[in-house]
């Protein structure tokens, strides 16, 4: 057990491949002869320390289904992936949901508390390899489908604790003052104005309606094209480890800021407005007056950009975040 625990904490390719090789026989045994040999790999876009491998699932009727095996899988990812995607092999051609289909899995493997899944294998690469407006619209369509299905699967819970926004903005001001951050004077002015508004805006954000399950990490690297039985394509959202309750707009805000400094990729798309339209079309509620909430959350992300330079050092992103913050300070001050 200690050896397995040690291996799951390491991320390099050789460790994840060794982990897969060590777990493979037990996973195949648990699948009672339906799972073939597993070819373990680590993709260039994969993050985290889970081992992943390709295999073939043979149904009782002899049908061969390409699948992916993933282990270990944390409790949140296991619960939501199985909750939204469990399916029988006999129903494989039925309409697909917005998350991977699951043929097998458990939260234990032999004597170990170790989650694992046998999932559908997607035919291509993540949407991150070729992003444009139609691809982003497809992600948002999958997201609203996810929100609808997740809301029906479990009641909303308390959201996770918020970051220390005040501390992060203090750090952002120090970075602007003490480093060679471009446009430091503009950053200091915008941050000083924003700090005066912060207590009231944090109260507004804390009082937001909790009316959706959030994916928590929506971006083109966590979205896969899927070929549907009618010959069309849809998107499946993968990596469900960060699902939590929140406001319906939060994933769309998060998606949009991935393209600060690269707005041309959006092609004029406004993710929050598009998601709101999709929710209404699906019969999901859209709270009136959500604009101030969206502007507040967007401003919080923009204001903390200098404090995140080690995470995202893109000068285009940081420069765009400054423009976003400057454009939001006065409207937020007028609330």
C-alpha positions, 0 to 999 in steps of 0.5 A: 500500500505504501508503494502505491501511495508513494507512486500516486504522488509523483507526476513524471511519465515513467512513474505514471506508466509504472503505476498503470502497469502495476494496477492493470492486472487488478483492473482487468480482473475486476472487469470479469473478462470484459477488458482486454490488454491495457496500453498505458500512456501519458499524453502531452496535454494530460495534467495530474498523476493518474495513469491512463491507458487504452484498451478494448471492452468486449460486451456480452454480445461480443461487441468491441468498444474502444475504452480508456482506463484511468487510475487512481481517480479521486472521490469527487471525480469518481462520484460525478463521472459515474453519476452522469455517465454510467451506461451499459454496453448494450445501450452504447448507441443511445444519445450521449450526455455531456461527460464521458460514458462509463462502463466500469469502475469502483472506489476500491481495487482489490484490498486498496482504497483506490478509485478507477474507471473504464471510460469511453475513448474519444477519437481525437485530441482535446479542442485545445489543439484547434480552438475557434468560435464554433468549438467554444460554442460547442463547449458552452452547449456541453456546459449547459447540458452538464448544468442541467443533468448535474442539477437533477443528479444532486442538490446544491451544496455549500460552495468551497471557501473563496480565495483570500482576495484581499491578500492577493490584491495586496500582493498584486500591488506589491508586485506592481510597485517592486517589480518591472511589471509593464504599466506599473503606474496604471496597475497601482492606480487601478488596484488602489481604486479597486481596493476601496470597492473591495469590501462591498463587492465581496459582500455582493459576491458572497450573497450570489445565488447558488444555483448550479453545479460548476465543472470548475476547470472548463477550458479547451484542454478539458473538452473532447469531440465525440462522434454521435450515432447520427454522424454529427459531433458533440463535446464531452467535458472531461476531468470532473475532479473540481465539480462544486456548487456555485453560480451558473455564470462562473464556468463561463467567466473562467472560460472567457478569461483563458483568452484575455490577450487572445480575444480574436480566438473568441470571434466576438463570442461572449461566453456568459451571454451565450451560456445564459441564452443556452440556459433559457433555451433549455428551460433553466433559470437565469437570475435577473440582474446577474451583470454586477455579479459577473463584472465583480467576479471578472474584476477579481480575476483581473485584479489578481493577475499580477499575483499569479505571474508564476502561474501565467507569465504571459505578458499579453494576458496580464496586459489584457487583465489590466484593461479589463480591470480599468474598464470595470472599476468605474462601473462597479463603483457606481453600483 
